Amino acid sequence: MRPSTDNNYQGHKPNWKIIAELWPYLTEFKGRVVLAVGMLILAKVTTVSTPIALKYIVDYLDQHRAADMLLWVPIMLVIAYGTLRFSSTLFSELRDAIFARVAERAMRRVSLRVFRHLHQRELAFHLDRKTGGLARDIERGTRGISFLLRFTLFNIIPTLLEIVMVASILLVAFNASYVLAIFISVLIYVVFSIRVTEWRTGFVREANIRDNQSNSKAIDSLLNYETVKYFNNERFEAEQYDNDLVLWEKARLKNRLSMAALNTGQAFIIGASLIGILIMAVNEVASGAMTLGDFTMVNAYLIQLFIPLNALGFVYREIRQSLVNVERLFGLLEEHPAIEDAPYAQALHLTQGEIAFHDVHFSYNPDRTILKGVSFTIPAGHKVAVVGASGAGKSTLARLLFRFFDVSSGHISIDGQDIRQVTQDSLRNLIGVVPQDTVLFNDSIYNNLAYGRPSASQEEVEHAARQANLHDFIISLPEGYKTKVGERGLKLSGGEKQRVAIARVLLKNPPLLILDEATSALDSISEHIILDALNEVSRQRTTLVIAHRLSTVSDADTILVMEQGEIIESGSHNALLALNGYYAKLWQQQQHTTKT
Ligand SMILES: Nc1ncnc2c1ncn2[C@@H]1O[C@H](COP(=O)(O)OP(=O)(O)OP(=O)(O)O)[C@@H](O)[C@H]1O
């Protein structure tokens, strides 16, 4: 399988840069972010106060005998303890609820931006991409953003805050040895987690790449379902897929085993620290330096501290993984479209509608020239046809005019304006294309037709369908205009799809037309009817027609004959016949074939 450009993104940016790139997505809800941070602080203050309440309860019960005990004191303390516990959860939940909208909106904005960006990418990118892998990258990237936002703010920062608060309390209440012991255990834990997670990141990356590869393979294979069946290649396809799955399985296995090693190591550090610090506390209680309440408080702090720390390991892992995924997603956004509007591009100003190619050279790849100095003009309202052998570069002319690619040298102009100097939007708005292969959306026929002009009324849509000789066919279907056309329109015949394409362009009603083999999939009766419709449409428009069947373009004002990227003959049908060259030979051949 050829690796796609999207699967090859390998940039490794510093983490802070990736996180900084998220900031603009948060600015919409600055107030909410501030409020969420406020709730976060409140949640941590209450969490850290809870063990203090517990200490006072234990000390009171320990130091007072039944005779001198005022029962309401420990009861009030217990109520305070319970309320603090509840408040800590309440503030955490409030923080989540307040921030939820920020995170969800950020995800929405990023998804939309990526979607828009992908539509801005040039045709070459889309011809190269692998849809399955790209979809996974986007999904993982947007999920990564949500994770980064929520967990940096709700786990890393609060845990650090809690460590600082607990350390300060222990420093004030006892001595520096506890703070030092906690500091050392936390440090060992964090260094261990980070080191092991760094080591694991390679496995995570590899698992993602393998995941994309196998997914792309599966989707490509399913999209080519018919071809697979024509060649009885189900087993071959399964083997190919399994080759990818084997690599995926290995990568995932490495991923899981290394995760088990990380979890075990973390649990060991927590256990050892707990033992060490509690032995210190036991000694102090025994020597009378600490009360029973103090012991309970230290124990509560340790357990309380290690709970988020335990999650910190998981969060760090996930954050690393999210950073990889977000980096990839942002990497996609950073790749600039090869075809972009010029800095001061203006809208194309159509006066007459004259199209001109001036000494156009073009190659898709540097090592193979497709067009070798093509020049011609289509005067406003005229129809110029291009004929010639397959692969001569006819459709390439249409792609260049639509600016799917830019010329290598020379230029193309419309009413004297170089199409590279006008906005792509204004250019494409003025051109209607009936392509060689029509691919439809997996939607109803009606919606596919209306796509030509989404604001069109039902009457207009039906009128266009009538003009394209499609209406009678549609109403003969059990579900009429609501019939679903299937994936890429595969439930319609080639000719029906072509008629949908024609009707769409009729609805768009553009002043310039490109008909690329627009009637090639039609039988000769339908072809005649549609040619009449197309002739009617192209009468007032500047039209570029690409055709194989010469009979369909014999009425064109000028016919260009192309061979290997050059125009070798041009003139009207009669002039070209009189020339008795390539065109005349082709015409005779086709007439002969039609008769026999
Ligand atoms: N995206 C692409 N990348 C590389 N080469 C391409 C690309 N698209 C087309 N080509 C090549 O450019 C040449 C011209 O293609 P083009 O589609 O313009 O031919 P055509 O004259 O319209 O042929 P046909 O009559 O068969 O449609 C072909 O040899 C084709 O293989």
The ligand as a MOL file (V3000), in Angstrom:
LIG
                    3D

  0  0  0     0  0            999 V3000
M  V30 BEGIN CTAB
M  V30 COUNTS 31 33 0 0 0
M  V30 BEGIN ATOM
M  V30 1 N -3.7180 13.4960 -10.8420 0
M  V30 2 C -2.9050 13.0050 -11.8040 0
M  V30 3 N -1.6420 12.7100 -11.4760 0
M  V30 4 C -0.8040 12.2450 -12.4090 0
M  V30 5 N -1.1380 12.0300 -13.6970 0
M  V30 6 C -2.3910 12.3000 -14.0690 0
M  V30 7 C -3.3460 12.8020 -13.1400 0
M  V30 8 N -4.5080 12.9780 -13.7830 0
M  V30 9 C -4.2930 12.6150 -15.0750 0
M  V30 10 N -3.0240 12.2080 -15.2340 0
M  V30 11 C -2.4120 11.7760 -16.5000 0
M  V30 12 O -2.4490 12.8710 -17.4030 0
M  V30 13 C -2.6970 12.4210 -18.7290 0
M  V30 14 C -3.8120 13.2640 -19.3410 0
M  V30 15 O -4.9900 12.9790 -18.6460 0
M  V30 16 P -6.3970 13.5530 -19.1150 0
M  V30 17 O -7.4020 13.0740 -18.1250 0
M  V30 18 O -6.2730 15.0000 -19.3500 0
M  V30 19 O -6.5780 12.8070 -20.5040 0
M  V30 20 P -7.8120 12.8520 -21.5020 0
M  V30 21 O -7.2720 13.3240 -22.8020 0
M  V30 22 O -8.9420 13.6040 -20.9350 0
M  V30 23 O -8.1330 11.2990 -21.5940 0
M  V30 24 P -9.5600 10.5700 -21.6860 0
M  V30 25 O -10.0760 10.8670 -23.0330 0
M  V30 26 O -9.1840 9.1200 -21.5220 0
M  V30 27 O -10.4000 11.0790 -20.5870 0
M  V30 28 C -3.0290 10.9460 -18.6250 0
M  V30 29 O -1.9240 10.2210 -19.1210 0
M  V30 30 C -3.2090 10.6860 -17.1510 0
M  V30 31 O -2.7130 9.4320 -16.7940 0
M  V30 END ATOM
M  V30 BEGIN BOND
M  V30 1 1 1 2
M  V30 2 1 2 3
M  V30 3 2 2 7
M  V30 4 2 3 4
M  V30 5 1 4 5
M  V30 6 2 5 6
M  V30 7 1 6 7
M  V30 8 1 6 10
M  V30 9 1 7 8
M  V30 10 2 8 9
M  V30 11 1 9 10
M  V30 12 1 10 11
M  V30 13 1 11 12
M  V30 14 1 11 30
M  V30 15 1 12 13
M  V30 16 1 13 14
M  V30 17 1 13 28
M  V30 18 1 14 15
M  V30 19 1 15 16
M  V30 20 2 16 17
M  V30 21 1 16 18
M  V30 22 1 16 19
M  V30 23 1 19 20
M  V30 24 2 20 21
M  V30 25 1 20 22
M  V30 26 1 20 23
M  V30 27 1 23 24
M  V30 28 2 24 25
M  V30 29 1 24 26
M  V30 30 1 24 27
M  V30 31 1 28 29
M  V30 32 1 28 30
M  V30 33 1 30 31
M  V30 END BOND
M  V30 END CTAB
M  END
